[in-house]
Amino acid sequence: MLTKYIILAIYFGILFAIGIVASRRVKGMSDFYVGGKNVGFWAVAFSARATGESGWLLLGLTGMGAMAGISAYWVVLGELLGVAVSWFFMAQPFKRLSDQYDAITIPDFLEGRFKPKTNLLRWVAAAALSVFVVIYVSAQIDTTGKAFESLLQMDYLTGAIIGFVIVVAYIYIGGFLAVVWSDFFQGIMMFLGLMLLPLVGWFAVESGGEFVQGLRDLDPNLLNVWGTSDDPWLNVATLLGFAMIGLGFLGSPQIYVRFIAVRNEGEIKYGRWVAVVFTLLTDGAAVTIGLLGRYLFTKVGQDPEAVLGNNGEDLLIVMVENLLPLVLVGIYIAVVLSAIMSTIDSLLVVASSSITRDVYQKLLRPKIDDQKLTRISRYVTLALALFSLAIAILVATLSPDRTIFWFVIFGWSGIAATFCPVIILSLFWKGYSEKGAIASMITGFACVPFFKFVVQEMEGIGAYFEALDVLAPSFLISMLVGAIVSRIYPASA
């Protein structure tokens, strides 16, 4: 146990050092929130992927591979397509326009695009972003607590608070640059960790033939690419839900703020290949780890969740502790925490900018001094972090059987359904109007809890929408409503 703590102390020390170095470059609001728009493609690409994946990649997707089998590779396909479309088709025009509008936040971009006569667009965008980002941050803090609990046998609350304090400390000191640089470091750790473990797992398997036969003996459906249910329509809904997770990469603010921060459009041309390769290798490795773990650590007739945890979310931990030496176990604990913290830090910066820049400066105190605003930004970041911590503890108390997957995906889906349709239509449809954008955001925002807590509880159709999850239908309805309202209330009206 001492070895684990020493490794974690080194890891946390590196994060603090990054925050201190980054703080020397924070001179004003633009530095604190977008790094002065001078970040290189390696840092942007790794940071965007680490932020987009979060702890669910290592704990949620590996568990999904164990429980769903090879059909979980549909998640890999969906995420790969989402990342590719985002980087190859959307990133450059978004960067060009955000520079043209002198934007440092997503509401800045929207205001520049629509040139509204009132502040309603910015109010709606800032409010929606703040709500779902806090939920998403809460989910990541919750994951931190569960990680400390399972990996270090530490009390859940203690673990959640330790992770929270570390992340908030280096953000408070160094702002966006500390976030991007730490994400780059953490993204490298995630990549190497996910590349190594399938190789180790494969060497523990006697032969490829026995591996395939072993999975078939455990559950023949594990080898069915079309799903594990006897109901074909339920399988269709499940696979669509898996693949549609990639929609969240098409405009989510915590990712697209990196395109605002990148040095120039040329950097995006290099960064897109880094992002696509990172996604293909890490997501594919995560599902493969799940399959290997299911074969190695469960037996025929045994409940896999009894060994691998709820929805298989302890699988990576089980593999690491049984197949690797103690030093590498400590490093993998740092890898898991890297995945979680790389998302928490990014989300907190986005939410803080939404309140400080988009509400306080733009709507309430437009003439405030930049240095004073930067100081306020730090206080807002701290307040949002404390609020998120409180929500995480409340959810852990009220819902002890929650899974990492649904909590994280709910926050991810809320942000994506609210903003991705707006960004897509803003970039590619000149007829998209301000009122259409507001309608899209409100619709996407409302549809996520509606599908989660109303439709999924309906008798008959509820099971299919639970398998489909909330993002795909919310995303589609948001786009349709935005298009219809823009036709009724065109931009020229």
GULUMKE-111236 format. One record per residue (C-alpha): residue number from 1; x, y, z; residue in one letter. Coordinates in pm, 1 decimal. Layout:
N
NODE     k         c1         c2         c3   r
NODE   NUM          X          Y          Z   a
...
***
This chain:
493
NODE     k         c1         c2         c3   r
NODE     1        0.0        0.0        0.0   m
NODE     2      291.1      234.2       75.0   l
NODE     3      415.8      193.7     -282.6   t
NODE     4       76.6      303.0     -415.8   k
NODE     5       76.0      613.3     -197.3   y
NODE     6      430.4      708.3     -303.6   i
NODE     7      338.3      681.6     -673.1   i
NODE     8       23.5      886.2     -620.6   l
NODE     9      219.3     1149.4     -428.6   a
NODE    10      457.9     1182.7     -724.8   i
NODE    11      163.5     1205.9     -965.2   y
NODE    12      -12.1     1472.8     -760.9   f
NODE    13      315.5     1660.7     -723.6   g
NODE    14      348.2     1676.4    -1103.6   i
NODE    15       -3.2     1822.0    -1128.1   l
NODE    16       75.6     2092.0     -873.9   f
NODE    17      398.7     2174.7    -1057.2   a
NODE    18      204.7     2210.8    -1383.3   i
NODE    19      -36.9     2448.9    -1211.5   g
NODE    20      245.9     2662.7    -1073.3   i
NODE    21      424.3     2688.1    -1408.8   v
NODE    22       97.4     2768.6    -1589.1   a
NODE    23       11.8     3040.7    -1336.9   s
NODE    24      307.7     3246.6    -1457.5   r
NODE    25      138.0     3286.2    -1795.1   r
NODE    26     -201.1     3393.3    -1662.7   v
NODE    27     -215.3     3769.2    -1710.5   k
NODE    28     -584.3     3819.6    -1783.0   g
NODE    29     -922.2     3668.5    -1869.7   m
NODE    30     -817.1     3524.9    -2207.4   s
NODE    31     -518.1     3351.8    -2048.6   d
NODE    32     -726.5     3205.8    -1765.7   f
NODE    33     -999.8     3064.9    -1991.0   y
NODE    34     -835.7     2987.8    -2330.1   v
NODE    35     -460.4     3006.2    -2271.0   g
NODE    36     -426.6     3325.0    -2472.5   g
NODE    37     -533.5     3126.7    -2783.2   k
NODE    38     -178.7     3000.6    -2822.0   n
NODE    39     -197.8     2625.6    -2749.1   v
NODE    40      -28.5     2372.0    -2981.1   g
NODE    41     -197.1     2077.8    -3152.8   f
NODE    42      -46.1     1799.3    -2939.2   w
NODE    43     -173.9     1953.6    -2618.0   a
NODE    44     -513.1     2039.8    -2771.0   v
NODE    45     -564.9     1693.4    -2921.1   a
NODE    46     -465.3     1498.6    -2610.0   f
NODE    47     -654.7     1738.6    -2386.2   s
NODE    48     -970.7     1716.8    -2596.7   a
NODE    49     -961.4     1337.5    -2600.0   r
NODE    50     -880.7     1302.3    -2229.6   a
NODE    51    -1164.1     1543.1    -2147.9   t
NODE    52    -1407.3     1373.7    -2385.6   g
NODE    53    -1342.2     1025.7    -2251.0   e
NODE    54    -1316.0     1075.7    -1873.2   s
NODE    55    -1324.9      797.4    -1614.9   g
NODE    56    -1597.5      611.5    -1798.0   w
NODE    57    -1345.3      500.8    -2064.0   l
NODE    58    -1137.2      306.5    -1812.0   l
NODE    59    -1413.2      196.6    -1575.0   l
NODE    60    -1738.2      222.0    -1774.2   g
NODE    61    -1635.9      105.2    -2123.0   l
NODE    62    -1415.8     -177.2    -1996.0   t
NODE    63    -1710.4     -294.9    -1786.9   g
NODE    64    -1939.8     -265.5    -2088.7   m
NODE    65    -1701.9     -485.3    -2288.0   g
NODE    66    -1724.2     -749.3    -2017.0   a
NODE    67    -2104.1     -739.4    -1990.7   m
NODE    68    -2210.9     -671.2    -2351.8   a
NODE    69    -1933.5     -855.8    -2533.1   g
NODE    70    -1820.1     -762.3    -2882.4   i
NODE    71    -2133.2     -553.7    -2942.6   s
NODE    72    -1962.3     -290.3    -2722.9   a
NODE    73    -1735.0     -219.4    -3020.3   y
NODE    74    -2029.3      -19.3    -3156.5   w
NODE    75    -1932.5      242.4    -2897.9   v
NODE    76    -1585.2      251.8    -3052.7   v
NODE    77    -1734.3      302.4    -3399.2   l
NODE    78    -1968.6      576.4    -3277.6   g
NODE    79    -1698.2      765.9    -3092.5   e
NODE    80    -1453.9      731.4    -3381.4   l
NODE    81    -1707.0      875.2    -3626.2   l
NODE    82    -1798.3     1156.8    -3385.4   g
NODE    83    -1436.7     1256.1    -3328.5   v
NODE    84    -1352.2     1235.7    -3699.8   a
NODE    85    -1647.7     1450.6    -3809.1   v
NODE    86    -1572.8     1703.3    -3537.0   s
NODE    87    -1203.2     1741.7    -3618.7   w
NODE    88    -1217.9     1704.7    -3998.3   f
NODE    89    -1532.0     1902.5    -4080.3   f
NODE    90    -1626.1     2128.9    -3789.0   m
NODE    91    -1312.0     2235.0    -3604.9   a
NODE    92    -1159.8     2460.8    -3870.8   q
NODE    93    -1471.6     2664.4    -3955.2   p
NODE    94    -1547.3     2691.8    -3583.8   f
NODE    95    -1194.5     2818.1    -3512.6   k
NODE    96    -1214.7     3065.9    -3800.7   r
NODE    97    -1543.7     3211.6    -3681.7   l
NODE    98    -1451.7     3216.4    -3312.5   s
NODE    99    -1140.3     3420.1    -3397.1   d
NODE   100    -1348.7     3647.2    -3617.5   q
NODE   101    -1593.2     3705.7    -3330.6   y
NODE   102    -1309.1     3740.5    -3075.8   d
NODE   103    -1482.0     3468.4    -2873.1   a
NODE   104    -1336.4     3301.9    -2565.9   i
NODE   105    -1653.7     3109.4    -2467.2   t
NODE   106    -1928.3     2923.8    -2654.9   i
NODE   107    -2190.5     3193.7    -2572.1   p
NODE   108    -1940.0     3447.5    -2714.3   d
NODE   109    -1936.6     3246.4    -3036.0   f
NODE   110    -2316.8     3226.4    -3051.2   l
NODE   111    -2354.4     3597.6    -2989.6   e
NODE   112    -2107.2     3672.0    -3267.1   g
NODE   113    -2287.0     3435.3    -3502.1   r
NODE   114    -2640.3     3566.9    -3444.9   f
NODE   115    -2573.5     3927.2    -3333.8   k
NODE   116    -2884.3     3930.3    -3111.2   p
NODE   117    -3056.4     4251.1    -3007.3   k
NODE   118    -3125.6     4117.3    -2656.8   t
NODE   119    -2926.6     3915.3    -2404.1   n
NODE   120    -3167.5     3620.0    -2400.0   l
NODE   121    -2942.4     3394.3    -2611.2   l
NODE   122    -2646.9     3444.3    -2378.1   r
NODE   123    -2863.2     3396.0    -2066.6   w
NODE   124    -3006.9     3067.4    -2196.1   v
NODE   125    -2667.1     2936.7    -2308.3   a
NODE   126    -2495.6     3028.9    -1981.9   a
NODE   127    -2773.7     2883.6    -1765.9   a
NODE   128    -2794.1     2554.3    -1957.5   a
NODE   129    -2418.0     2515.2    -1957.7   l
NODE   130    -2388.1     2581.8    -1585.4   s
NODE   131    -2657.9     2330.9    -1489.3   v
NODE   132    -2539.0     2032.2    -1690.5   f
NODE   133    -2170.8     2100.7    -1634.2   v
NODE   134    -2230.2     2093.1    -1259.0   v
NODE   135    -2410.3     1758.9    -1300.4   i
NODE   136    -2126.0     1623.7    -1512.7   y
NODE   137    -1861.2     1745.6    -1268.1   v
NODE   138    -2058.3     1584.0     -985.1   s
NODE   139    -2053.5     1255.2    -1174.5   a
NODE   140    -1676.5     1276.2    -1213.7   q
NODE   141    -1624.4     1360.5     -845.9   i
NODE   142    -1844.4     1062.7     -761.2   d
NODE   143    -1625.5      846.8     -984.5   t
NODE   144    -1318.2      977.8     -801.9   t
NODE   145    -1461.7      869.5     -468.6   g
NODE   146    -1546.8      524.0     -602.3   k
NODE   147    -1198.7      491.9     -752.0   a
NODE   148    -1026.0      572.4     -420.9   f
NODE   149    -1265.3      338.8     -241.9   e
NODE   150    -1200.7       39.9     -468.8   s
NODE   151     -834.4       98.9     -550.5   l
NODE   152     -701.4      211.3     -211.8   l
NODE   153     -970.2       80.4       26.4   q
NODE   154    -1018.9      440.9      130.4   m
NODE   155    -1346.5      582.4      257.4   d
NODE   156    -1558.3      706.8      -35.3   y
NODE   157    -1604.5     1056.5      104.5   l
NODE   158    -1235.5     1096.6      186.8   t
NODE   159    -1137.6      988.9     -164.0   g
NODE   160    -1386.4     1222.6     -330.4   a
NODE   161    -1260.4     1518.3     -124.8   i
NODE   162     -891.9     1441.4     -192.2   i
NODE   163     -949.8     1425.6     -568.2   g
NODE   164    -1160.3     1739.2     -552.1   f
NODE   165     -896.0     1937.3     -362.1   v
NODE   166     -616.6     1838.9     -600.5   i
NODE   167     -806.7     1934.9     -916.5   v
NODE   168     -938.3     2261.9     -776.8   v
NODE   169     -591.6     2359.6     -652.4   a
NODE   170     -415.1     2346.7     -988.2   y
NODE   171     -708.7     2501.9    -1175.8   i
NODE   172     -730.1     2783.7     -921.7   y
NODE   173     -360.7     2853.9     -968.2   i
NODE   174     -309.4     2803.9    -1341.8   g
NODE   175     -650.0     2823.6    -1514.6   g
NODE   176     -697.4     2681.5    -1864.7   f
NODE   177     -326.6     2632.2    -1934.6   l
NODE   178     -291.6     2419.2    -1623.0   a
NODE   179     -593.6     2220.9    -1743.3   v
NODE   180     -456.6     2163.5    -2094.7   v
NODE   181     -102.9     2081.2    -1985.0   w
NODE   182     -223.1     1845.9    -1711.5   s
NODE   183     -466.8     1685.6    -1957.3   d
NODE   184     -179.1     1631.4    -2199.4   f
NODE   185       18.3     1456.2    -1927.5   f
NODE   186     -284.9     1260.4    -1812.3   q
NODE   187     -384.8     1172.0    -2169.1   g
NODE   188      -42.7     1017.3    -2226.7   i
NODE   189      -84.9      811.6    -1909.0   m
NODE   190     -431.0      695.1    -2019.3   m
NODE   191     -301.4      600.4    -2363.7   f
NODE   192       -4.1      400.4    -2236.5   l
NODE   193     -210.1      231.7    -1966.6   g
NODE   194     -479.0      119.1    -2209.3   l
NODE   195     -223.0       -3.4    -2462.3   m
NODE   196      -35.5     -215.5    -2207.7   l
NODE   197     -318.0     -396.8    -2031.0   l
NODE   198     -463.4     -588.1    -2332.3   p
NODE   199     -114.2     -720.7    -2406.8   l
NODE   200      -72.5     -837.9    -2048.6   v
NODE   201     -420.6     -991.8    -2055.0   g
NODE   202     -353.2    -1168.0    -2383.5   w
NODE   203      -35.0    -1328.4    -2250.4   f
NODE   204     -245.2    -1464.7    -1962.1   a
NODE   205     -473.3    -1638.2    -2213.6   v
NODE   206     -355.8    -1984.4    -2317.2   e
NODE   207     -461.8    -1954.7    -2681.7   s
NODE   208     -688.1    -1753.5    -2908.3   g
NODE   209     -910.3    -2052.3    -2972.0   g
NODE   210     -962.5    -2118.7    -2603.2   e
NODE   211    -1036.1    -1749.8    -2546.1   f
NODE   212    -1315.3    -1748.2    -2805.2   v
NODE   213    -1454.8    -2079.8    -2685.2   q
NODE   214    -1433.2    -1963.2    -2326.1   g
NODE   215    -1644.7    -1655.8    -2403.1   l
NODE   216    -1894.2    -1874.3    -2588.5   r
NODE   217    -1920.2    -2105.5    -2287.2   d
NODE   218    -1972.9    -1812.6    -2051.7   l
NODE   219    -2247.0    -1662.5    -2269.8   d
NODE   220    -2287.7    -1718.1    -2646.8   p
NODE   221    -2429.6    -1365.7    -2677.4   n
NODE   222    -2090.2    -1219.7    -2585.2   l
NODE   223    -1979.4    -1305.4    -2938.6   l
NODE   224    -2289.6    -1163.1    -3106.1   n
NODE   225    -2205.9     -828.0    -3265.4   v
NODE   226    -2578.7     -747.6    -3287.5   w
NODE   227    -2640.9     -755.4    -2912.4   g
NODE   228    -2721.5     -988.2    -2623.8   t
NODE   229    -3102.8     -973.7    -2612.2   s
NODE   230    -3354.8    -1215.1    -2764.6   d
NODE   231    -3562.5     -912.4    -2866.5   d
NODE   232    -3421.9     -785.3    -3200.5   p
NODE   233    -3573.7     -437.2    -3156.0   w
NODE   234    -3415.8     -405.8    -2813.0   l
NODE   235    -3082.7     -494.8    -2971.0   n
NODE   236    -3133.4     -227.8    -3237.0   v
NODE   237    -3207.7       32.1    -2969.4   a
NODE   238    -2905.2      -76.4    -2764.8   t
NODE   239    -2664.3      -62.7    -3056.7   l
NODE   240    -2796.5      276.2    -3166.9   l
NODE   241    -2752.4      400.2    -2810.3   g
NODE   242    -2394.2      273.3    -2810.4   f
NODE   243    -2309.0      432.1    -3146.0   a
NODE   244    -2485.6      762.3    -3079.6   m
NODE   245    -2258.6      841.2    -2784.2   i
NODE   246    -2031.5      988.5    -3050.8   g
NODE   247    -2282.6     1268.1    -3115.2   l
NODE   248    -2151.8     1438.0    -2804.1   g
NODE   249    -1823.1     1523.1    -2978.0   f
NODE   250    -2000.4     1743.9    -3234.2   l
NODE   251    -2001.3     2068.4    -3039.5   g
NODE   252    -1981.2     2005.9    -2664.9   s
NODE   253    -1838.6     2323.9    -2504.7   p
NODE   254    -1574.5     2149.5    -2292.1   q
NODE   255    -1424.3     2012.0    -2614.6   i
NODE   256    -1483.6     2304.3    -2849.8   y
NODE   257    -1325.2     2556.9    -2616.1   v
NODE   258    -1000.3     2382.1    -2713.9   r
NODE   259    -1057.0     2478.6    -3075.6   f
NODE   260    -1094.5     2837.4    -2957.8   i
NODE   261     -765.6     2801.5    -2768.1   a
NODE   262     -559.8     2635.0    -3043.8   v
NODE   263     -292.2     2855.1    -3201.2   r
NODE   264     -433.8     2856.4    -3556.1   n
NODE   265     -626.7     2649.5    -3810.6   e
NODE   266     -308.9     2483.3    -3931.7   g
NODE   267     -261.4     2321.3    -3591.5   e
NODE   268     -602.9     2155.4    -3628.4   i
NODE   269     -488.0     1975.6    -3945.7   k
NODE   270     -218.6     1799.2    -3745.1   y
NODE   271     -420.6     1756.3    -3429.0   g
NODE   272     -708.1     1574.9    -3599.9   r
NODE   273     -490.0     1274.1    -3677.6   w
NODE   274     -369.4     1259.1    -3319.5   v
NODE   275     -729.1     1270.9    -3194.6   a
NODE   276     -859.2     1002.7    -3432.8   v
NODE   277     -574.3      758.3    -3367.1   v
NODE   278     -602.6      815.8    -2991.2   f
NODE   279     -976.7      738.4    -3004.0   t
NODE   280     -941.7      425.4    -3217.8   l
NODE   281     -666.6      272.0    -3007.2   l
NODE   282     -788.3      361.8    -2657.9   t
NODE   283    -1157.6      284.0    -2710.2   d
NODE   284    -1078.6      -40.2    -2888.0   g
NODE   285     -837.7     -136.0    -2611.1   a
NODE   286    -1096.7      -63.1    -2341.5   a
NODE   287    -1354.0     -302.2    -2490.8   v
NODE   288    -1084.0     -565.2    -2548.2   t
NODE   289     -978.7     -536.5    -2183.5   i
NODE   290    -1340.1     -603.3    -2088.2   g
NODE   291    -1356.1     -920.3    -2299.5   l
NODE   292    -1025.3    -1049.4    -2164.4   l
NODE   293    -1125.8     -977.5    -1807.6   g
NODE   294    -1460.1    -1153.8    -1848.8   r
NODE   295    -1279.4    -1465.5    -1977.7   y
NODE   296    -1004.4    -1462.0    -1716.4   l
NODE   297    -1196.7    -1385.4    -1399.2   f
NODE   298    -1549.4    -1524.2    -1430.6   t
NODE   299    -1678.8    -1880.6    -1451.1   k
NODE   300    -1967.2    -2050.3    -1627.0   v
NODE   301    -2291.2    -2001.0    -1433.0   g
NODE   302    -2139.4    -1729.5    -1213.8   q
NODE   303    -2292.5    -1383.9    -1187.0   d
NODE   304    -2024.0    -1164.0    -1348.6   p
NODE   305    -2125.4     -864.1    -1139.4   e
NODE   306    -2041.5    -1057.0     -823.8   a
NODE   307    -1677.7    -1060.7     -940.2   v
NODE   308    -1648.8     -754.5    -1163.1   l
NODE   309    -1877.7     -511.6     -982.0   g
NODE   310    -2194.1     -331.4    -1084.4   n
NODE   311    -2206.5     -332.7    -1467.6   n
NODE   312    -1852.2     -469.1    -1464.4   g
NODE   313    -1707.3     -136.9    -1350.2   e
NODE   314    -1444.7     -299.8    -1125.4   d
NODE   315    -1303.8     -509.7    -1409.3   l
NODE   316     -998.2     -297.0    -1484.2   l
NODE   317     -910.8     -288.9    -1115.7   i
NODE   318     -946.1     -668.7    -1087.9   v
NODE   319     -719.9     -721.5    -1389.7   m
NODE   320     -453.5     -479.0    -1272.1   v
NODE   321     -436.1     -618.3     -919.6   e
NODE   322     -418.1     -979.6    -1039.7   n
NODE   323     -189.5     -947.6    -1341.6   l
NODE   324       55.2     -666.5    -1265.6   l
NODE   325      331.7     -605.5    -1007.6   p
NODE   326      265.1     -364.2     -724.2   l
NODE   327      452.5      -71.1     -879.7   v
NODE   328      241.2      -89.5    -1194.6   l
NODE   329      -73.7     -120.9     -984.8   v
NODE   330       12.0      214.7     -831.3   g
NODE   331       68.6      364.4    -1174.9   i
NODE   332     -267.7      232.6    -1295.7   y
NODE   333     -438.1      393.6     -999.6   i
NODE   334     -285.4      721.0    -1119.1   a
NODE   335     -406.1      640.2    -1474.2   v
NODE   336     -764.6      594.7    -1355.3   v
NODE   337     -751.6      917.5    -1157.6   l
NODE   338     -599.5     1090.8    -1463.0   s
NODE   339     -899.2      995.8    -1672.4   a
NODE   340    -1138.6     1134.1    -1414.1   i
NODE   341     -951.3     1452.4    -1327.3   m
NODE   342     -888.9     1545.5    -1690.8   s
NODE   343    -1263.4     1589.7    -1727.8   t
NODE   344    -1333.0     1758.4    -1394.6   i
NODE   345    -1079.3     2034.4    -1457.4   d
NODE   346    -1206.2     2111.1    -1808.5   s
NODE   347    -1568.4     2122.6    -1703.0   l
NODE   348    -1500.3     2353.3    -1411.1   l
NODE   349    -1319.9     2601.8    -1634.8   v
NODE   350    -1607.9     2594.8    -1886.8   v
NODE   351    -1872.0     2646.4    -1617.4   a
NODE   352    -1672.6     2920.4    -1449.4   s
NODE   353    -1628.6     3105.9    -1778.6   s
NODE   354    -2001.8     3077.3    -1841.4   s
NODE   355    -2084.7     3255.1    -1516.0   i
NODE   356    -1793.9     3499.4    -1495.9   t
NODE   357    -1752.5     3597.5    -1859.1   r
NODE   358    -2098.8     3538.2    -2005.1   d
NODE   359    -2311.5     3659.8    -1717.1   v
NODE   360    -2108.7     3880.5    -1484.4   y
NODE   361    -1890.7     4062.3    -1736.3   q
NODE   362    -2107.9     4065.7    -2048.3   k
NODE   363    -2445.6     4119.2    -1885.7   l
NODE   364    -2387.3     4281.9    -1546.4   l
NODE   365    -2046.2     4456.4    -1528.5   r
NODE   366    -1915.6     4517.3    -1883.3   p
NODE   367    -1655.2     4773.4    -1773.2   k
NODE   368    -1494.4     4565.3    -1498.9   i
NODE   369    -1113.4     4558.8    -1485.4   d
NODE   370     -962.9     4245.7    -1646.2   d
NODE   371     -736.8     4158.6    -1352.5   q
NODE   372    -1023.1     4188.8    -1107.7   k
NODE   373    -1234.6     3967.3    -1333.2   l
NODE   374     -959.4     3703.9    -1340.5   t
NODE   375     -958.9     3703.0     -958.8   r
NODE   376    -1337.5     3664.5     -954.9   i
NODE   377    -1300.7     3375.9    -1201.3   s
NODE   378    -1099.1     3184.2     -945.5   r
NODE   379    -1362.6     3238.7     -675.5   y
NODE   380    -1642.0     3126.8     -908.8   v
NODE   381    -1445.4     2814.0    -1002.6   t
NODE   382    -1406.3     2727.8     -634.5   l
NODE   383    -1776.4     2788.2     -561.7   a
NODE   384    -1888.5     2569.3     -854.4   l
NODE   385    -1652.2     2294.6     -746.7   a
NODE   386    -1791.0     2296.2     -391.2   l
NODE   387    -2147.3     2284.9     -522.4   f
NODE   388    -2059.5     1990.0     -748.7   s
NODE   389    -1898.6     1809.2     -456.8   l
NODE   390    -2216.3     1854.0     -252.4   a
NODE   391    -2429.6     1708.2     -533.3   i
NODE   392    -2194.8     1411.4     -573.8   a
NODE   393    -2216.9     1330.5     -201.7   i
NODE   394    -2596.9     1368.8     -210.0   l
NODE   395    -2633.0     1132.3     -508.1   v
NODE   396    -2397.9      879.7     -345.3   a
NODE   397    -2611.0      886.1      -31.5   t
NODE   398    -2948.7      862.0     -205.5   l
NODE   399    -2850.1      619.7     -483.6   s
NODE   400    -2587.0      372.8     -361.1   p
NODE   401    -2658.1      136.4     -655.2   d
NODE   402    -2589.9      400.0     -922.9   r
NODE   403    -2348.3      314.8    -1203.1   t
NODE   404    -2066.6      529.8    -1337.2   i
NODE   405    -2204.0      487.8    -1687.3   f
NODE   406    -2550.4      635.0    -1642.7   w
NODE   407    -2444.1      920.7    -1413.0   f
NODE   408    -2165.3     1032.3    -1645.8   v
NODE   409    -2365.4      978.7    -1964.3   i
NODE   410    -2659.0     1179.8    -1824.6   f
NODE   411    -2437.4     1484.4    -1772.3   g
NODE   412    -2256.5     1427.8    -2102.8   w
NODE   413    -2588.9     1390.9    -2287.2   s
NODE   414    -2735.4     1703.6    -2130.3   g
NODE   415    -2445.5     1918.7    -2249.2   i
NODE   416    -2438.1     1754.2    -2592.1   a
NODE   417    -2812.6     1770.5    -2660.4   a
NODE   418    -2822.5     2135.8    -2556.5   t
NODE   419    -2522.4     2263.2    -2754.1   f
NODE   420    -2420.2     2022.7    -3031.3   c
NODE   421    -2725.5     2080.6    -3257.0   p
NODE   422    -2677.0     2457.0    -3213.7   v
NODE   423    -2308.8     2444.2    -3310.7   i
NODE   424    -2377.1     2220.0    -3612.1   i
NODE   425    -2659.1     2435.0    -3748.2   l
NODE   426    -2468.3     2756.5    -3672.7   s
NODE   427    -2172.9     2638.6    -3879.7   l
NODE   428    -2352.8     2486.3    -4176.1   f
NODE   429    -2689.1     2661.1    -4218.4   w
NODE   430    -2707.8     3031.5    -4289.5   k
NODE   431    -3082.9     3027.8    -4234.7   g
NODE   432    -3046.2     2929.4    -3871.5   y
NODE   433    -3181.8     3213.7    -3658.3   s
NODE   434    -3133.5     3337.7    -3305.2   e
NODE   435    -3480.7     3222.2    -3202.7   k
NODE   436    -3410.0     2885.3    -3361.4   g
NODE   437    -3091.3     2855.4    -3156.8   a
NODE   438    -3271.1     2943.4    -2834.0   i
NODE   439    -3543.9     2689.4    -2916.3   a
NODE   440    -3280.3     2423.2    -2988.0   s
NODE   441    -3104.8     2478.5    -2656.6   m
NODE   442    -3421.8     2482.7    -2448.2   i
NODE   443    -3552.8     2170.5    -2625.7   t
NODE   444    -3229.2     1975.3    -2589.0   g
NODE   445    -3200.2     2080.9    -2225.9   f
NODE   446    -3557.4     1969.5    -2145.5   a
NODE   447    -3556.2     1647.4    -2348.8   c
NODE   448    -3271.3     1484.9    -2156.4   v
NODE   449    -3452.9     1464.0    -1818.5   p
NODE   450    -3784.3     1400.4    -2000.3   f
NODE   451    -3654.4     1089.0    -2176.4   f
NODE   452    -3459.9      977.6    -1869.8   k
NODE   453    -3727.0     1013.1    -1602.9   f
NODE   454    -4052.4      999.7    -1798.8   v
NODE   455    -4023.3      807.6    -2125.4   v
NODE   456    -3790.5      539.3    -1988.5   q
NODE   457    -4042.4      468.6    -1713.0   e
NODE   458    -4331.3      412.2    -1956.4   m
NODE   459    -4467.2       60.2    -1982.8   e
NODE   460    -4399.4     -105.4    -2316.3   g
NODE   461    -4169.4      149.0    -2482.2   i
NODE   462    -3964.7      240.7    -2175.7   g
NODE   463    -3721.4      -51.1    -2209.8   a
NODE   464    -3638.3       44.1    -2569.1   y
NODE   465    -3573.0      407.4    -2482.5   f
NODE   466    -3365.2      298.9    -2184.5   e
NODE   467    -3150.5       94.5    -2421.5   a
NODE   468    -3133.8      381.6    -2671.3   l
NODE   469    -3055.5      625.3    -2389.9   d
NODE   470    -3134.7      994.1    -2390.8   v
NODE   471    -2878.7     1154.5    -2622.0   l
NODE   472    -2995.3     1040.0    -2966.7   a
NODE   473    -3366.8     1133.6    -2936.2   p
NODE   474    -3290.6     1458.4    -2750.2   s
NODE   475    -3031.2     1555.2    -3012.5   f
NODE   476    -3268.2     1483.2    -3301.8   l
NODE   477    -3562.8     1671.3    -3151.9   i
NODE   478    -3340.4     1967.3    -3066.8   s
NODE   479    -3226.5     1994.2    -3429.0   m
NODE   480    -3579.1     1959.3    -3565.4   l
NODE   481    -3722.1     2221.9    -3332.3   v
NODE   482    -3437.5     2460.8    -3414.6   g
NODE   483    -3496.8     2416.4    -3787.7   a
NODE   484    -3873.7     2462.8    -3759.5   i
NODE   485    -3849.1     2773.4    -3540.1   v
NODE   486    -3586.5     2923.0    -3774.9   s
NODE   487    -3830.5     2878.2    -4063.9   r
NODE   488    -4110.0     3042.4    -3868.5   i
NODE   489    -3888.0     3319.8    -3728.8   y
NODE   490    -3608.7     3369.6    -3987.3   p
NODE   491    -3295.3     3565.9    -3911.3   a
NODE   492    -3404.4     3859.9    -4127.8   s
NODE   493    -3733.4     3906.2    -3945.9   a
***
